[in-house]
Amino acid sequence: MSVFYAQIRFRGSREWLTVAKAESKRSAFEYATAAFRQSRDDDGRAPIEVRVLAPQTGPPGAGAPSSA
């Protein structure tokens, strides 16, 4: 079973914020889209980017996004 991570990023930040974890890429994209539309940073600004990631195969922890 694959796990996909929905992430958004705000202007001025180098870090991606994980907003959801899903079992399908489509579901993760839907979560990411909803978060992109509804989320605001402390200054009231909307995110500037959205992405969906799947962990890469490799050593434990490789490719797993942080929940910064």
MIDOFI-56472 format. One line per 10 residues: number of its first residue (from 0); their letters; for each residue x, y, z of C-alpha. Coordinates in pm, 1 decimal. Example, Ala and Ser with C-alpha at 12.3 -4.5 7.8 and 13.67 -1.06 7.14 Angstrom:
<recs>
0> as> 1230.0,-450.0,780.0  1367.0,-106.0,714.0
</recs>
This chain:
<recs>
0> msvfyaqirf> 0.0,0.0,0.0  135.5,340.0,-98.7  103.2,653.0,107.5  86.5,996.4,-51.7  148.3,1324.5,127.0  -39.1,1646.4,43.5  172.4,1955.1,106.8  143.5,2332.6,71.6  401.5,2611.6,90.9  357.9,2977.6,180.3
10> rgsrewltva> 542.9,3275.2,33.2  864.3,3348.1,218.3  893.6,2994.6,354.6  1136.3,2731.7,231.0  951.6,2455.3,415.9  655.9,2252.3,296.7  366.3,2190.4,535.4  213.9,1842.0,523.4  -163.7,1887.1,542.0  -278.4,1529.0,480.9
20> kaeskrsafe> -173.0,1170.3,422.9  -378.1,951.8,186.8  -376.8,602.7,36.3  -427.4,726.6,-320.5  -263.4,1002.4,-519.7  -604.5,1133.9,-621.4  -722.3,1166.9,-260.1  -397.0,1336.5,-160.8  -438.8,1582.1,-448.1  -796.4,1659.0,-336.6
30> yataafrqsr> -674.0,1726.0,19.6  -391.7,1944.0,-110.3  -630.3,2141.1,-331.8  -871.9,2202.3,-44.0  -588.3,2312.9,184.8  -451.2,2539.0,-89.3  -789.3,2711.1,-122.1  -870.2,2738.2,248.6  -538.5,2786.0,432.0  -384.4,3117.6,533.3
40> dddgrapiev> -58.8,3201.4,708.6  -32.1,3426.9,1014.8  -45.9,3733.5,789.0  -362.4,3613.6,613.4  -188.6,3518.7,287.1  -282.3,3211.5,85.2  -28.5,2941.2,-3.6  167.9,2983.5,-326.0  239.6,2617.7,-409.5  89.0,2274.2,-365.4
50> rvlapqtgpp> 234.7,1926.7,-424.1  169.2,1558.0,-364.5  459.3,1330.4,-269.3  507.1,957.8,-233.7  799.3,835.7,-22.1  1086.7,703.3,-230.3  1214.9,352.7,-178.4  1537.6,340.8,14.1  1659.6,338.0,374.1  1395.9,388.0,644.9
60> gagapssa> 1285.1,750.0,651.5  1417.0,827.1,304.2  1175.1,1044.7,110.0  928.7,1083.0,396.5  830.1,1449.6,417.9  853.6,1635.9,744.3  550.3,1792.3,907.8  729.0,2123.5,962.1
</recs>
